[in-house]
């Protein structure tokens, strides 16, 4: 459990960015990021569910989403994480019925 907390703290520190990077700055940071960090950020951006985390985070994620779409790293019409979870729960209900 301690390792997970440490990892989350590193991710929070890494992505707690005040200024929105330019596209070139983002591409450089993306290339240097580890696979787990890239997948977490991509999943957040791809879900499109970026409201509710504050205005600065919403602006940052809107820019990041645009950058990742431009780079071809995420799909524009991908299902949100909530939609995927709801579908999985629905399948689980059918299996246990």
N, C-alpha and C positions, 0 to 999 in steps of 0.2 A: 504494500500500500504506500509506503514511503516513496518508492521509486516513481509511482504514478503521480503523487503530489509534486515531487520535484520536477518531473517532466512538464506537468501543467503550469507550474510556476515559470519555467523557462519559456514555454510557449506564450504565456500571458505577457511576460516581459518583452519577448521578441516582437509580438504583434501589437503592443501598446504604443502605437505610433501617433504622434500629434499631427504632423504634417503629412499630407497626402503625397506620396512619391510620384514623380513623373513616370511615364511608361518605361523609359530606359532605366531609371533607378529601380523600378519594380522588377523588370526582367533580370537585372543583375542580382538583386536579392533573391529572386525566385530560383535562379540557377545555383545559388550558394546554399539554399535551404535544404534541410534533410527531407527525405521522402515522407516521413510522418507529418512534419509541419506543412509540407505542400499539400498532402491529402486532406488534412484538417481544414486548411484555408480554402482549398478548392471545394470541399463539401459544403462549407458555410456559404461560399459565394454562389455555388451552383443551386443551392436550395432556394435562393432568392428571399429567404426569410431573414432580413437584416434589420428590421425595425425592432424597437424595444430595447436596444442596447445603448441608446443615447445618440444624439445628433452627430457627434464627431465620429463614432464608430460606424454609423449608418453612411455618412459621407465617404469614409474610408472604404467600406465594403462595396459601395456603389462603384467607386473608381476601380477597385480590385476586380470586381465582377466584370467590368468592361475590359480591363486588361487581359483577364483570363479568357474571356470570349474571343478577343482579338488574337490571342496566342493559340486558340484552338484547344485549350486545356479543359474547358467545360462546355456543356451543351446548353443552348439558350432555353430550351423547353423541357429541361429535366424536371422530374418530380421532386418535390420538396422532401426533406427527411420525414416530416410529419405524414405526408401522403404515403411514402413507402412503409412507414411503421403501421399506419392504418390498414394498408393492404395486407401486411404480414399478419396483423391481428385478426383480420377477417379470414385469412387462410387457416390460421390456427383454430379459430372457432369452428370452421367447417370440418377440420380433421377430428376434433374432439366431440363432434355432435354424433 
